[in-house]
Amino acid sequence: MEINEILKIISYIAVGIGLFICTITDIRSKKIYLGVVIPVSIICIVLNIITGQLNLFEVISLIITGGLFIAISVISGGQLGLGDVCVYIMTGVGIGSINNIYLIFISFMIAALGAAYLMLVKKKGRKYQMPLAPYVMAGYIIYFVL
């Protein structure tokens, strides 16, 4: 196994650990802590620089994706929280922008199913603030299993 492949795996593991911690804090306190997201993102950036994965396309893609999610957060009045935006930035830095698009799609689909369950079975209203990190974690696991 090449060193670049090993470093890529380390990046994926770092994101997985970060997502696991974010999932726990999001469920318990509905908060995403920058003290988790920023160090994981920095580790992934350094690993991507070493492996040559961080190129102009990746940087532009991450900026555009992050900007779009920040705009969605502002427009939605915080329905998509800035902590959730930071989680998706962390995953984008860790697994790459193309893989992150797949992850976003998978996690949103799982979250939609979760929201339907909460509304229909648990009788939660539209004002209920559903933690998103568990669905991102589930999407992350499903993405790598498939």
N, C-alpha and C positions, 0 to 999 in steps of 0.2 A: 504494500500500500504506500502510495506517495505521500510526502509530507503535506502537500496541498489538500489531499483528500482527508487526512487526519485533522488538519486545522479546520476544514469545512465541517466535519463531524463535531468537533469541539464547539464550533459556532452554533450548530443545531442544538447541541446539548445545553449550551448556555441559554439559548432562547427558551428551550423546554423548561429549564429550572426557573427562569424568570417568569414564564407564563404560569407555572405551578404556584409560585409565591403570589403573583397577581390574582390568580383565581381564588386563593384562600382569603386574601385581604378584601377582594371585591365582594365575596359572599358574606364575610363577617362584618365589614364596616362600609361597604359600597365605596371603597377608595382604592385608587391605584397610586402606589407610592413611587415618586421619582427616584428615591433611593434604591429602588430595584431596577427600574427601567433604564435609567441613565448608565449605571455601571455595565449592565448587560449589553447595551447598545455600544458603549465604548469598546468593550472587549471584542464585539463582533466587527466593529469598524477596523480595529487594529488587525484582527485576523484577516479581514477582507483586503486590507492594504498589503499585507504580507503575501497573500495568495494571488494578488492581482485581480481579484474579483470586483473591487471597487473601482469602476471606471466612470467616465462622464455620463453614459447612459443610465447607470444605476443611481448616480447622484441626482440627475435631473428627474428620473422617475420617482425617487423618494421624495423630492421636494414637491413635485406635482401632487402625488398621492397624499402627502401630509397636508398640503395646502387645501386640497379638496375636502379632506376630512375635517380640518379646522373650520372651513366654511360651512360644512354640513352641521357641525356642532353649534356654531353661532346661529345659523338659520333655524335650526330645530329647537332653539332655546335650551340647549344642553341635553336633549334627549340622547344624543350620542355625546357622552362626556369627553372632556379633554384628556382624561386619564385613559379612556378607550382609544383615543387617537394616538396617545403615546405608546400604548401596547402595540398598535398596528405599525407604528414607526419602528419600534424595537424588532418586531418580527420581520419587517421589510429589510432592515439592516442586517439581520441575522440570516435570512434564507434567500434574499434577493427579491427584486421587485416583481418579477414574473411569477415566482412561486408565491409571493405575498398576495397577488391578485387572486390566485386560486384559493389561498387560505381565507381571504376576505369573503369570497363567494361561498365557500363551504360553511364558514362560521355564521354568516348571515342566514343561510338556509336553515341551519340547526337552530339558530336563535329564533327564527320565525316559527318553527315547530314548537319550540319552548314557549314562546309568547302565546301561541294558539292554545296550548295546554293550560297555561296559567289563566288565560281569559275564560276558556270554556269549562275547565274542571275546577280550578281553584277560585274562580270568580273574581280575579284581579281586574281592576279597571285600567283605563288608558293612562292614568296618572301614576301607576305603579312603576317604580324604577327598577328594572330588571338588570342584574349584573351581567355584563357582556363577557368578561374574561373567561368564565367557565365554558362558554360556547366557542371562544377563540381557542382555548386549550383543547376542547373536543375536536374542533376542526383541524388543529395542528396534528393531533394523533391520527385522525382519519386520513389526512393528507399523506402522512408518511407510511401508513399501513397500505394505502392504495398505491 
